[in-house]
Amino acid sequence: MREMFSLIKQNIETGNDVILVSIIGDFGSAPRGAGAHMLVNHSGRIYGTIGGGAVEYQSEKLAAEALQEGRSLIKAFSLDQNQVEDIGMICGGNVLVIFQYISANDDQGVEEICDEALAMLDKNEDAWMVCELLDDDSWKMGLYSESAGLIGIDADVDGIREHLRTNSVRFNFRDKKYYSEPIHQGGRVLVFGGGHVAQELVPVLAHVGFSCVVIDDRPEFTRPELFPGAKDVIMQGFEDIDSYLHINRRDYIVIMTRGHAHDYTVLRQSLLVDTTYVGCIGSRAKISGTTQRLLNDGIPQEKIDHIHWPIGLAIKAETPAEIAISIAGELIMVRAELAGQKPQWNHAWLG
């Protein structure tokens, strides 16, 4: 999302019109769902993908035409079983795609929206893109976060807030049509331990949109250059985490310090608060002994059951890089599960 908003802003500043191609509805086995984006300017596609294949190819052509004509449009691609071969896809389903024309003269104030979006992405709070779908097959882009409120569109804030979800949705409110999608989900990945796995893990997580903070008590393992993409790198001990880091319910906690004793210290403190995810590296033998120790320290079994251990998906990972991929995969899975179900296709939106 950061790159998308940055590129839109950059194109406006350099006098280039651009088309933002966005899937705003999907049903069935479509290759990409609502919330997939692609940017096209006069040089062609410059960002993102809406799934590849013939649909993306046709969308690029439509975007180029819309760019020449200076207009927006909405297009429904039907990928029903009888049409799959004709369209060139191997899966069925439907997607509804909006081609939003953004003029270099910025008559809709999109550059300001991009500035606000980039600022929201730097905060540890939920934020949404909220767009009013207009009768001319375009949208008016807006944003919402708790601290900034509703920006860019004129609507009742409380009413809009009631319709926001952790996945992309279309909704009607007071006889108007809207599309919303989260651009940032509050919550950080707090990586305790800056060793080799953490150094492999953080760049991967940052690349897929997680905000990472690394904590270690050793100066040689808290050098920022070891963790490209990290939001912060903190050199602190593990005994009193709350004194320097407030953990909240949206955070993901990844525990892989240099030893079992430090892992336990972080794990025990992590289970005293509600979080989205707690994962701890280690063997199954370690799990058995640590579980009993946690119970002896008064941690309820239901809290212990919340732990993901051994951390990561079971892909037989061995090297630090492979373990990092398994952890990243598990975090992506947890994040996706939180997003809930995809919205159902509503044929009334096809026009």
BELCORQUI-V955010 format. One line per field, one symbol per residue. ss: DSSP state (2 for helix, 1 for strand, 0 for the rest). burial: + if it has 9 or more other C-alpha atoms within 8 Angstrom, else -. A space follows every 50 residues. Layout:
ss->???
burial->???
This chain:
ss->02222222222220000111111111100000000011111001111100 00222222222222222220001111111022222220000011111111 11000000022222222222200000111111100000111111100011 10000022222220000011111001111111110000111100022222 22222220000111110022200222000001111000002220000000 01111000022222222222000000111100022222222222220000 22220011000000000002222222222222222222000000002222 0
burial->---+++-++-++---++++++++++++--+--++++++++++--++-+++ ++-++++-++--++-++----+++-++-++--++--+-+-++++++++++ ++++-+---++-++++++-++--+++++++++++--+++++++++---++ +++-----++---+++++++--+---+++++++++++++++++++-++++ ++++++---++++++++---++++--+-++--+++--+--+------+++ +++++++----++++++++++-+-+-++++++----+--++--++---+- --++--++++++-------+++++++++++---+----+---+------- -
